[in-house]
């Protein structure tokens, strides 16, 4: 199972898989969600809905099933453990720790850990960083696998086909 980070939706929508350019990407998310292979969490949904754009409209109007709740006590415990590690880690600046506590990343990693899922993000593992707490750094610390969008699509054996204009 793949659990999608906010940046997967945002970057696809604004760059390489816009809804008008590649509707197949969005259709494949819906398809693999229905099959139980792709999902995201309520906190990612909230981050996306803050903006008023076509991505927020797509999610708000049609994709409630794609986002699962994080209110499970096991997820909350895993999140607390991750936050304790982040707060105790001298590598990260205080501002980075505060930002990490306020975004969906820790919840995403906690959900993936509890459900043995793979996090999908465009962030990279950065062992030297101080100004940010990268999601892959947390994943590595807690034994959670991560991939980027293209690796996920490859593992799902997704193919987008071009059709010439009529």
N, C-alpha and C positions, 0 to 999 in steps of 0.2 A: 504494500500500500504506500502511496506517495502522498505527502502532506505539503501543500503549496504555501510558500511565503508570499507576502504582499507584493514583493518586487517581481514575482513571476507574472502576476496579472498586469501590474502597472507597466512594466517594460514591454511585454507582449502587445498590450493595447496601444502604447504610444510609439513603438518602434517597428518591430519586425513582423508581428502577427496582428496588425490592426484588424478590427472586425470587418471592415470593408475589403481589405486586401486578402485576408486569409480566414474566412469564416470557418474553415475546417478545423482550425486550432481550437476555437471555442466550442464547436460541435464535438470535438474529441474529448474535451474536458467534461462535457455533460454526459457523453457516452460512458467514459471510464468512471465517472462518479456513480452512475446508475449500476455499473458492474462492481462497485466497491473497491476500485483500484486507485482512485484519485479523490481527494477531498482537501478541505482547508478547515480553519477554525473560526469561531465566532469573532475573535479579536482581529483577525485579518479582515474579515468582512467589515467590521467597524472602521478600520483604518481606511479602507477603500471608499466607504460611503460618506466619509467626511467631505470628499470632493463631489462636486456636482458636474458629472461628465457622462459620456456614453458608457464607460465601464461601470460607474456607479449605477446607472440606469439598468444595464444588463444584469448586474448582480441583484439589485433591489427588486426588479420585476420578475425575474425568471429562475434565479439560482439558489433558493433557500436551502435545498437539499445538499448543496455543495459544502456548506459550512456547518460544522458540528460544534456543540457546546464544550466548554472547558471547565465546567463547574464540578467535575468528578473529583472526589477527595484524593484519589491516586494521582491525578494530574496536578492538583494543587500542591500535594506533598513533593512531587518531582520538581515543580516550579520553585518551591521554597528552597529545595536543596541546590538547585542551579543558582538562584539568587544569592544564597549564602556563599557559594564558591566565587561568584562574581564580586561580591562585596569584600571578601577576604583577599582577593587577588590584588597584590600590590602593583601589578603591571598596568592596570587600567586606571586612568584618571577618574576623579570623582564625577565629573560631568558625563563621562562614558557610562559609568555605573548607573547614574540617574536616568540617562536616556534608555539604556537597556531595560530598566525596570518599568518604563512607561510605554514600551512598544510591544508588539505581539511576539517577537522573536523567542523570548524565554518560554512563553506558553506553547509555541509551536514545537520547540525542542522537547518540552515536557510531555506534550501529547504524543509525539513520535516515540519517545522513550517508553512510555506506558504501553503503547499499542504496537511496539516493535515496527514502526513505520519508518520510511525514508523521507527526510526533509528535502524539499526541492527549493533551492534558492540560487540567486545569482551572486551572492556574497562568496568570497574566497577565504580559505584558512589563512590567517595572517598572524603568525606567532609573535611578531615584533610590535604590533600595534599597541598604542597607549590611549589614543583619542576616541576609540570606538571598541565595543565588544562585538566582534564578528560572530554571527550565528554559527558558522562552522567550527570556530574555536570552542564554543560551548558544546556543540555536538561531539566533537572529538573527545573532550574531557569526560563526557557521560556515555560514551559508546553508542552514539546515535549516528547512523549513516546519513550522508547527504549527497545530493546530485544537483546538477543544473537542469534547466528545462530541456535542453537538447539531449542530455543523457537519459532523462526520463522518457522522452518521446521515442528514443532509440530502443530502450528496454521494453516499451509498450508496443514496439514494432509499428509505429504510426508512420504513414506516408501521406503527404499532401500531393495531389495531382493537379497539374495545370491544364486548363481547358482553353483553347483558342476562342477569342470573342466570336460571337455569332454574326 
